[in-house]
């Protein structure tokens, strides 16, 4: 695999040879995974001071800004990323996410479609489009996108959870239950999947099983029952 430092432009030779870029990139990604988005922005700022025209760093910083609800800064980074790399799928994907978070589902769909056109097998974009279709009650298209994403990433618990929600909206209860079963299999900490699995079990007459699943969901996330 090509190390991240080899992709950077504008770094000094000593910085590249010391692994400085790789260490900072890895640190930023760890911060993103742990939810420390403010500190991640600081690290991305540091990287961009040495490589100001690197579109992937701009996209990652935009993700951190969006997680902090700083949508204007996120869009500025994404606009620049697309100027530097027109058609960059991840930039369109994240523009779509920002529009969705801002409540503009129509613009979100335009950006997600552009991301999928640029990268047809980009699983997060398919997941986003499935969610947007679900929110607009186009449940058949949502189902198609969710299934396509799962074929590309079969062990992704969130995808199975999303499919469960789509089937739940469509009153396909047996299919929803099976999807939530797979979701908690792949990620036993996925609280909403446990909750909805419990709701479905109760609706289908399995009251003890449903109560147990919902109790486990509350154990994982006490706020889920509110």
N, C-alpha and C positions, 0 to 999 in steps of 0.2 A: 504494500500500500504506500502511495506517495505521502510523505510526511507533510504536515501543513506548511512548515517553513519553506518548502520547495515551491509552494504556490504563491508565496508573497512576492511582491515587487516593491522596491524602494527601501528594503532593509539593507543595512550595512553588512559586509561579509562577516565581520566578527560576530554580529548578532545572529546571523544564520548559522554559523558554525557552532556557536555555543548552545544552540537549541532554544534560544530565548523565545522565539515565536511559538514553537511547539509547546513550551511550558505555559506560556500565557494563554494560548488557545485552549489547552487542556483544562487549565484552571477556570477559564471563563465557562466552559461547558459544564464543569462540575458545579459551579455556582448556579448556572441555569437549572440544572437538574434538582438542586437543593432548594430552589426558590429564592435565592438571594440575588434578585434581579438588579437591585441598585449597585451592588458590588460588581456584578457582571458588566454593567454599563461602564464602570470605571476601567475594567480590564480591556473591554473592547475599545474604549477611547485610547488606551495606551497603544494597542495594536494599530489603530487607525492613524495615530500620529506618525507611525513609521511606514504605513502602507495606506494612504488616504484614498486610493482609488481601487480598493479591493472590494468587489461587490458582495462576496460571501460574508465578510466581516460586517458590512453594512446591514445585510439581511439579519444576521444574528443580533446585532445591536438593536435593530428594529423590533425583533421579537421581545427583547428585554424591555424596551420602552413600552411596547403594547401591554406587556404583563403588569407594568406600573401605571396603566391607563394614561400614558403620555402619548396619545394617538398622533398628535401633530408631529412630534419628533420621530415617531415610527414611520409615518408617511414620508417625511423628508428623507430619511435614510433609504426607504424603498424607492422613492423617485430617483434618487441619485444612483442606486444600484441598477435600475433599469436604463438609465442614461448610459452607464458604463457597459452594461451587458444586456442589450435589448432582447426581450423574450425570456429572460431568466425565470425559470418556472418557480423557484422558491420565492422570488420577489413578488410575483403575481399571487402566489398562495398566501403570503403574509399580508399583502394588500387586501385580499379577500377577507382574511381573518379580522383585520382592523375594521373594515366596513361592517362585518357581522357584529363585532363587539360594539360598534357605534349604532347598531340598529338599522343599518341600510342594507337590507338583504338583496335588493336588486343589484346594487353595485358590487356587492360581495360575489354574487353569482357570475357577473361579467368577468371578474378577476380570476375566480376559480376555473371558469371555462378556459381562460387564457393559459392558466397553469397546466391544465390537462392537455390542451392542444400542444403545448411545448414539451410535455413529458407525460404521455398517456398512462404510464404505469406508476405515477407518483401517488403512493398510497394516501398520504395525508390530504392531498387534493381531492381524491375520490371520497375520502371520509367527510371532508368539508361539504362537498356537493351533496352527498347523501343526507347530511344533517340539514342543509338548506332545503332540499326537496321535502324532507320530513316536516320542517317548519311551515312550508307552504302547502302541506297536506297532499303533496304528490307522492303518495306512499309507494306506488309501484316503481317509479324511477328511483326513489330512495332505496328500495330493496335491491334493485339491480346494481346500484353503485356500491352498496354495502357488501353484497356478495362478491362483486368484482374485487374489492379491496381485500376481502378475506381470502380469496384465492391467491392473491399476491403475498399476503402476510397472515397465514392461517393461525398463528399462535398469538395474535394480538388480541388481548382480552377486551380492550376498549371497542374494537370493531364488532366483536360478538355482542357486547353490551348495547352498542348502537343498533345493531340488527334486532336485538330483543325489543328495544324501544319502538322501532319501526313496526314490528309485528304487533306490539301491544296497541299502538295507535290504530292499526288496521283490524283489531279484534281477532287476530290469528293467535289465540292464546297458547295452543300447543306448540307452535313454532317459536313463540316468544319465550316460553318456558325452556325449551331446548337451547335457545341462544343464550339465555341467562345461565343455564347449567354450564355451557362451555366457557362463558365469561369468568365465572368463579373458579372453574377448573384451571384456567390459565393465569388468573390473578385472584387468589383467595382474599385479598384485601379490597376488592372492588365493591365498596359498600352499597352503591345503588343497585347493582345486580343482585346482591343478596336480598335487598328490600323488595324489589319487584318480583323476584322469584317467590318470596314469601307471600306477597299479595296474590300472585297467580295461584299458588298452591291453595290458599284459603278460598279463593273464588271457585276452585275446582273441587272443593270439599275436603282437602287435606289440611284440616285446621291445626293439628299439632306440628306438622312439617312447616306450614306457613309461619306459625308463631315462632318456631325455632329459627327460621331464616331471618325473620324481621328482628328478633332479639340479637342475632349475630350482627346484623347491619347496624343496629344502635350501638352495640359494643364497639364496632369499628368507627362509627361517627355518630355521637349522641344527637347531633342536630338534625339527622336525617328524618326523624319522626315529626319534626315541627311542621 
